[in-house]
C-alpha cells in the first residue's frame, strides 16, 4: 500500500517529478541570447565607428582637395564640388543617425531581456507562486487518487476534469459498486458510504 512506503522515498519521487530541467534550459538560452546580442551590438558599434572614422577622413581629404582646387579652378566647378561634398556630408549624417537609432533599439531589446532574466531568476527554479501552487495542487490530487486506489476505489473524471464518479471494488466479496458523486450530499456521507461498501 502507498501509506506503507517510506516517506523519504515518496518525497524523493515527488521532487523528481518537478522537472526543472526545461526551466534551467530556458535560463541558459536567455543567457546565450543576451551574450550573442551584446556581441552583435558591440560588433555593429565597432563597425559603425570604423565607418564613421573612415568617412570623416574621406571628408577631411575632400575638403583639403577642395581648398587646393579653389585657386586653380573657376567658381562653377567649385560650386559643383561643394554640392558633391554637401551630398556626401548629408549621407554621412544620415548613416550616423541610422546607426544611432539602431543602437538605441538594441539597447532597448537588451534591457527587456535583462528584465526577463531578472524575473526568471527571482522566480527561481520552481517558477512563480501560481506555478508552484498549481504543481502542489496537481501533486496533492495525484497523491489522493493513489490513496483511494490503494483502498480499492477508483475516482474517474468527467469530460471537464471534475471527479464525480467512483468505482468501489470489494476484493473479499468480488463486488464492484459504481457511485455517482452528487454535490448535494456531504463528503462525510460519501466517506461513510465508501467505507461501508468496502467493509460490507
Backbone torsions as a table, in degrees:
resi	resn	phi	psi	omega
1	UNK	NA	154.7	-176.7
2	UNK	-62.8	-37.7	-176.4
3	UNK	-72.7	-14.9	178.3
4	UNK	-83.9	-10.6	-177.9
5	UNK	-74.8	156.2	178.6
6	UNK	-64.9	127.5	179.4
7	UNK	-57.6	-34.0	179.6
8	UNK	-62.7	-38.4	177.8
9	UNK	-65.3	-43.2	178.6
10	UNK	-61.2	-44.1	179.6
11	UNK	-63.4	-41.1	179.5
12	UNK	-60.8	-44.1	179.1
13	UNK	-65.7	-38.4	179.7
14	UNK	-63.3	-44.9	178.2
15	UNK	-62.5	-39.4	179.5
16	UNK	-63.2	-26.2	-179.2
17	UNK	-83.0	-6.3	-180.0
18	UNK	-65.4	-31.9	175.0
19	UNK	54.3	67.1	179.7
20	UNK	-87.5	-0.8	-176.9
21	UNK	-59.3	-43.0	179.0
22	UNK	-61.5	-35.9	178.4
23	UNK	-65.7	-40.8	178.4
24	UNK	-64.7	-38.9	177.6
25	UNK	-64.9	-38.3	179.5
26	UNK	-63.9	-43.0	178.3
27	UNK	-63.1	-40.8	178.1
28	UNK	-62.2	-42.9	179.4
29	UNK	-63.8	-38.7	179.2
30	UNK	-65.3	-42.3	177.7
31	UNK	-61.9	-42.7	178.0
32	UNK	-62.9	-40.2	179.8
33	UNK	-65.1	-42.4	178.2
34	UNK	-61.7	-43.4	179.7
35	UNK	-64.0	-44.6	179.2
36	UNK	-64.5	-39.5	179.8
37	UNK	-64.6	-42.3	179.6
38	UNK	-65.0	-42.4	178.6
39	UNK	-63.4	-41.7	179.0
40	UNK	-63.6	-43.0	179.4
41	UNK	-63.6	-45.2	179.2
42	UNK	-60.8	-41.6	179.6
43	UNK	-63.2	-44.2	180.0
44	UNK	-64.8	-39.4	178.5
45	UNK	-63.9	-42.6	179.0
46	UNK	-64.0	-42.3	178.4
47	UNK	-63.7	-40.4	-179.7
48	UNK	-66.1	-43.0	178.9
49	UNK	-63.6	-41.1	178.5
50	UNK	-63.3	-44.1	179.2
51	UNK	-64.1	-39.7	179.7
52	UNK	-65.6	-42.0	177.4
53	UNK	-63.1	-41.4	179.3
54	UNK	-63.4	-43.9	178.7
55	UNK	-66.0	-36.3	178.0
56	UNK	-65.1	-42.5	177.1
57	UNK	-63.7	-40.3	179.2
58	UNK	-63.4	-42.4	179.0
59	UNK	-63.6	-43.4	179.2
60	UNK	-62.0	-41.6	178.9
61	UNK	-62.9	-42.5	-179.9
62	UNK	-66.2	-37.2	177.6
63	UNK	-63.7	-40.4	177.9
64	UNK	-63.5	-44.8	177.7
65	UNK	-61.3	-37.8	179.2
66	UNK	-63.1	-44.4	-180.0
67	UNK	-62.5	-37.1	178.8
68	UNK	-69.9	-32.1	-176.7
69	UNK	-80.4	-15.9	-177.2
70	UNK	-59.7	-43.0	-176.7
71	UNK	-75.2	-23.6	-174.0
72	UNK	-98.3	-14.4	-175.9
73	UNK	-123.7	165.5	-177.1
74	UNK	-79.2	173.2	-175.1
75	UNK	-66.7	-31.9	-179.5
76	UNK	-64.4	-45.6	179.3
77	UNK	-66.5	-37.2	178.5
78	UNK	-61.7	-43.6	179.8
79	UNK	-62.3	-40.9	179.9
80	UNK	-63.9	-42.0	178.8
81	UNK	-64.7	-36.8	178.2
82	UNK	-64.5	-39.8	177.7
83	UNK	-62.4	-43.1	179.3
84	UNK	-63.1	-42.4	178.6
85	UNK	-65.3	-39.5	177.7
86	UNK	-63.0	-39.4	178.3
87	UNK	-62.2	-45.0	179.3
88	UNK	-65.6	-38.4	178.7
89	UNK	-63.4	-41.3	178.0
90	UNK	-62.2	-41.8	179.1
91	UNK	-63.4	-41.2	178.4
92	UNK	-63.0	-44.2	-179.9
93	UNK	-64.4	-40.0	179.0
94	UNK	-64.0	-43.9	179.0
95	UNK	-62.5	-40.5	179.1
96	UNK	-64.6	-40.2	178.7
97	UNK	-64.3	-44.1	179.2
98	UNK	-62.4	-40.1	178.2
99	UNK	-65.5	-37.3	178.8
100	UNK	-67.1	-41.9	177.8
101	UNK	-62.2	-44.4	179.3
102	UNK	-62.8	-38.5	178.7
103	UNK	-64.0	-42.3	178.4
104	UNK	-64.6	-38.4	178.8
105	UNK	-63.7	-43.8	179.5
106	UNK	-65.0	-38.0	177.8
107	UNK	-64.6	-39.4	177.9
108	UNK	-63.6	-43.8	177.4
109	UNK	-61.6	-39.9	179.5
110	UNK	-63.5	-40.4	179.0
111	UNK	-64.5	-40.9	178.5
112	UNK	-61.6	-44.5	179.8
113	UNK	-65.9	-35.9	177.6
114	UNK	-65.2	-42.6	178.3
115	UNK	-63.4	-41.1	179.1
116	UNK	-63.4	-42.6	178.4
117	UNK	-63.5	-40.8	178.8
118	UNK	-62.7	-40.1	177.4
119	UNK	-61.3	-45.3	-179.8
120	UNK	-64.1	-40.1	179.0
121	UNK	-67.1	-36.8	179.0
122	UNK	-67.1	-35.1	179.0
123	UNK	-70.1	-28.2	-178.6
124	UNK	79.2	-175.5	-175.9
125	UNK	-71.3	-21.1	-176.7
126	UNK	-91.7	-1.0	179.2
127	UNK	88.0	-176.5	-177.8
128	UNK	-76.4	178.7	-174.8
129	UNK	-61.5	-41.6	-179.0
130	UNK	-64.0	-42.4	179.1
131	UNK	-62.9	-41.6	179.3
132	UNK	-64.3	-40.9	179.6
133	UNK	-64.7	-42.9	178.2
134	UNK	-61.2	-41.9	-179.6
135	UNK	-65.2	-42.2	178.8
136	UNK	-63.9	-40.1	179.4
137	UNK	-64.0	-44.2	178.3
138	UNK	-61.5	-44.2	-179.0
139	UNK	-64.6	-41.1	-179.7
140	UNK	-68.0	-36.1	177.2
141	UNK	-63.7	-44.4	178.9
142	UNK	-61.6	-41.6	-179.7
143	UNK	-64.1	-42.3	178.4
144	UNK	-63.5	-41.6	179.3
145	UNK	-62.3	-38.1	178.7
146	UNK	-66.0	-39.4	179.0
147	UNK	-64.8	-45.6	177.2
148	UNK	-58.5	-43.9	-177.4
149	UNK	-63.9	-37.2	179.0
150	UNK	-66.2	-23.2	177.9
151	UNK	-88.7	-2.0	179.7
152	UNK	92.7	18.9	-179.1
153	UNK	-118.5	123.9	175.2
154	UNK	-105.3	121.2	177.2
155	UNK	-97.0	124.2	-174.9
156	UNK	-112.1	135.7	178.4
157	UNK	-85.3	157.9	174.4
158	UNK	-90.5	-163.8	-174.8
159	UNK	-64.0	-30.1	-177.8
160	UNK	-98.3	4.3	174.7
161	UNK	95.3	5.3	177.0
162	UNK	-82.3	133.1	-179.6
163	UNK	-85.6	98.8	-175.6
164	UNK	-129.8	20.5	179.5
165	UNK	-146.1	133.2	-178.8
166	UNK	-126.0	137.3	175.4
167	UNK	-112.8	114.8	-175.2
168	UNK	-106.7	123.9	-179.7
169	UNK	-109.9	129.9	175.3
170	UNK	-107.1	100.8	-174.8
171	UNK	-67.1	-27.5	-179.4
172	UNK	-70.2	-38.7	-179.3
173	UNK	-99.6	-11.4	-178.2
174	UNK	72.8	22.9	-178.9
175	UNK	-93.5	153.5	173.3
176	UNK	-132.1	125.2	178.3
177	UNK	-117.4	134.2	176.6
178	UNK	-107.9	124.0	-176.4
179	UNK	-121.2	125.5	172.5
180	UNK	-89.5	121.7	-174.7
181	UNK	-85.4	123.9	-178.7
182	UNK	-113.4	136.3	-176.2
183	UNK	-67.2	-15.1	-179.0
184	UNK	-75.6	-14.8	174.6
185	UNK	-100.2	146.8	-175.7
186	UNK	-78.3	164.2	175.7
187	UNK	-64.0	-34.9	178.4
188	UNK	-60.4	-41.7	178.5
189	UNK	-60.4	-47.4	-177.8
190	UNK	-69.1	-35.4	178.2
191	UNK	-61.7	-44.7	178.1
192	UNK	-64.5	-41.0	-178.4
193	UNK	-65.5	-44.8	178.1
194	UNK	-59.8	-44.7	-175.7
195	UNK	-64.7	-44.8	-178.8
196	UNK	-67.2	-32.5	178.7
197	UNK	-69.6	-39.7	179.0
198	UNK	-68.6	-34.6	-176.3
199	UNK	-85.6	-24.0	-172.7
200	UNK	-69.5	NA	NA
